[in-house]
């Protein structure tokens, strides 16, 4: 078992440079987004912010990590409040690059903590789930893009209880590459 683990580790380190397909320049990026968190089971929408950090492994695949939170949403009629305390996600990002546009799909895992106050009682819920999404980056310059992104963090449809839970977010923001992305290397 020990030898198998060492062999797999060695093989992984041998293959990683081959997966890179690009030169050794930095392929790191950061995105800052305004987010609107929503649920398909109620009409609450929470305004928030998300920050994502990523690295392009090659022209088609990237690792993308995101964190964020929302402001409190107060219901003026019932005086109930709710908010997304934090969202933490890790995604594998699949890119299709064109001349000044990148279209991508996201697949990964998220942890979300949300809280709500009803009749003076505060309830905090943590959800861990597989997540997915999609997005598009429009490059204004070679290293700065206007980004649109939609992510579904979790969708728990409980058949044994009346509590169905869902959280998604629509985001708009900017993405900055610390080095020019390889969007023109194939054209």
C-alpha positions in Angstrom: 0.0 0.0 0.0 2.8 2.4 0.9 4.7 1.7 -2.4 1.5 2.3 -4.4 1.0 5.7 -2.7 4.6 6.7 -3.4 4.3 5.5 -7.1 1.0 7.5 -7.6 2.6 10.6 -6.0 5.7 10.3 -8.3 3.5 9.7 -11.4 1.4 12.8 -10.5 4.4 15.0 -10.2 5.7 13.7 -13.6 2.4 14.4 -15.3 1.5 17.8 -13.9 4.0 19.8 -16.0 2.6 18.1 -19.1 -0.9 19.2 -18.2 0.2 22.8 -18.1 0.4 23.2 -21.9 1.2 26.9 -21.3 4.5 28.6 -20.5 5.7 29.1 -17.0 4.3 32.6 -16.6 1.7 33.3 -13.9 -1.8 32.2 -14.8 -3.4 33.4 -11.5 -6.5 35.5 -11.4 -8.8 37.2 -8.8 -12.4 38.1 -9.3 -14.5 40.5 -7.2 -18.3 40.2 -7.7 -21.5 41.8 -6.5 -23.8 38.9 -5.7 -27.6 38.4 -5.4 -28.3 35.3 -3.4 -31.7 33.7 -4.0 -33.9 30.6 -3.4 -36.5 29.0 -5.6 -38.6 28.2 -2.5 -39.1 31.8 -1.2 -38.8 35.4 -2.5 -35.9 36.5 -0.2 -33.0 37.9 -2.1 -29.8 38.8 -0.3 -27.3 41.3 -1.7 -23.7 40.3 -1.0 -20.2 40.1 -2.3 -18.0 37.3 -3.5 -14.2 37.0 -4.1 -12.8 34.2 -6.2 -9.2 33.2 -6.7 -8.0 30.9 -9.4 -5.2 29.4 -11.4 -5.4 28.2 -15.0 -3.9 24.8 -15.2 -4.0 24.9 -19.0 -6.1 26.7 -21.6 -9.2 24.6 -20.8 -9.1 23.8 -17.0 -8.7 26.0 -14.0 -9.0 25.7 -10.2 -11.4 28.3 -8.8 -11.9 29.1 -5.1 -14.6 31.5 -3.9 -15.7 33.0 -0.6 -18.5 35.5 0.2 -21.4 36.6 2.4 -24.5 38.6 2.2 -26.2 41.5 4.1 -29.2 40.9 6.3 -32.6 40.8 4.7 -35.4 42.2 6.9 -39.0 41.4 6.3 -40.9 44.6 7.2 -44.2 42.8 7.8 -43.1 39.9 10.0 -39.9 41.5 11.3 -38.1 38.3 10.4 -34.4 38.5 9.3 -32.2 36.2 7.3 -28.7 36.3 5.8 -26.0 34.2 4.3 -23.2 34.3 6.9 -20.6 32.8 4.5 -20.2 30.7 1.4 -16.9 28.9 0.7 -16.5 27.0 -2.6 -13.9 25.1 -4.5 -14.5 24.5 -8.2 -13.0 22.8 -11.2 -13.6 25.3 -14.1 -13.9 24.2 -17.7 -13.0 27.0 -20.1 -13.9 27.6 -23.8 -11.8 30.5 -24.9 -12.5 32.7 -27.9 -10.8 35.9 -29.1 -12.0 38.2 -26.3 -14.5 36.0 -24.5 -14.2 33.0 -22.2 -17.3 30.8 -21.5 -17.0 28.4 -18.6 -18.7 25.7 -16.5 -18.1 25.2 -12.8 -18.3 22.0 -10.8 -17.3 21.5 -7.2 -18.2 21.6 -3.6 -19.5 24.3 -1.3 -20.2 25.0 2.3 -22.9 27.6 3.2 -23.8 28.9 6.6 -27.0 30.9 6.8 -29.0 32.3 9.7 -32.6 33.4 10.2 -34.5 35.0 13.0 -38.2 34.3 13.4 -40.2 35.5 16.4 -37.0 36.3 18.3 -35.4 32.8 17.8 -32.3 32.7 15.7 -31.5 29.5 13.7 -28.2 28.9 12.1 -27.9 26.2 9.4 -24.8 24.8 7.6 -25.2 23.1 4.3 -22.4 21.1 2.5 -23.1 20.1 -1.0 -21.9 19.6 -4.5 -22.3 22.8 -6.5 -22.3 23.8 -10.2 -22.5 26.9 -12.3 -21.6 28.7 -15.4 -20.2 32.0 -16.5 -18.8 34.3 -19.1 -15.9 36.7 -19.1 -15.7 39.6 -21.6 -12.1 40.9 -21.9 -11.8 44.7 -22.2 -8.0 44.5 -22.0 -5.7 41.5 -22.2 -5.8 41.0 -18.4 -9.1 42.6 -17.2 -12.6 41.1 -17.8 -16.2 41.9 -17.0 -17.6 38.7 -15.5 -21.1 37.3 -15.2 -21.6 34.1 -13.2 -24.4 31.9 -11.9 -23.8 29.3 -9.2 -26.2 26.8 -7.6 -24.8 26.1 -4.1 -27.2 23.5 -2.8 -30.7 22.2 -3.5 -32.0 19.9 -0.8 -35.5 18.6 -1.6 -36.6 16.8 1.5 -39.4 14.3 0.9 -39.9 13.4 4.5 -40.2 16.9 5.9 -41.7 20.1 4.6 -38.4 21.9 4.6 -37.0 22.3 1.0 -33.8 24.4 0.9 -32.1 25.9 -2.1 -29.5 28.7 -2.5 -28.1 30.1 -5.7 -26.4 33.3 -6.6 -26.1 35.5 -9.7 -22.9 37.6 -9.8 -21.5 40.4 -11.9 -18.0 41.7 -11.3 -14.5 42.0 -12.7 -11.7 39.5 -13.1 -8.1 40.5 -13.2 -5.4 38.2 -14.5 -1.9 38.7 -13.0 -0.6 37.8 -16.4 -2.3 37.9 -19.8 -4.5 34.9 -20.1 -3.8 32.6 -23.0 -6.9 33.5 -24.9 -5.1 34.4 -28.2 -2.5 31.5 -28.2 -4.7 29.4 -30.5 -5.8 32.1 -32.9 
